[in-house]
Amino acid sequence: MTSTNTNPASKAQRLRIFTRDSWKCWYCGDDVVPFSVETATATPQTAVIDHVHPKVKGGTTKDDNLVCACWKCNSAKGGKSVEEYRQKLRYSNSSGRAVAHLQAALGEIMGAMHYITVAQIISELEVQLPDVVFHGEKSREVTPLWQ
């Protein structure tokens, strides 16, 4: 049985992760800034620690599962895995939403006889959706444990 560390990241660990990731969001690549104690408010660019494999799904607080993220991406990702978040982003633009709606609508109204044709059309449309590659995936030389 493997035990998971449920303690939040320490200040030293947070600084180490921010420095390792060059104060850039692992997801969007934007520069992040430390939390402002003077104003006590977070901005979309505020640096936060994200668990790539979410704690709610068994992720740990070890360095290899933590990345620097901006508040905006961290909030959008929530408790999703990297792949779940990637799919959410892939289908979030108008083309992706159209494909998702088409899948649902055609699945309901088309019989099994037409399913293969519909599936081919949908797969051709999906190929045109943009790939989502996060900034941290491009810059990491070591394959992370969560893959």
Secondary structure as GFF3:
##gff-version 3
##sequence-region A 1 147
A	DSSP	alpha_helix	11	20	.	.	.	ID=ss1
A	DSSP	beta_strand	47	51	.	.	.	ID=ss2
A	DSSP	three_ten_helix	55	57	.	.	.	ID=ss3
A	DSSP	three_ten_helix	63	65	.	.	.	ID=ss4
A	DSSP	beta_strand	66	70	.	.	.	ID=ss5
A	DSSP	alpha_helix	71	77	.	.	.	ID=ss6
A	DSSP	alpha_helix	82	90	.	.	.	ID=ss7
A	DSSP	alpha_helix	94	109	.	.	.	ID=ss8
A	DSSP	alpha_helix	112	127	.	.	.	ID=ss9
A	DSSP	alpha_helix	135	139	.	.	.	ID=ss10
###
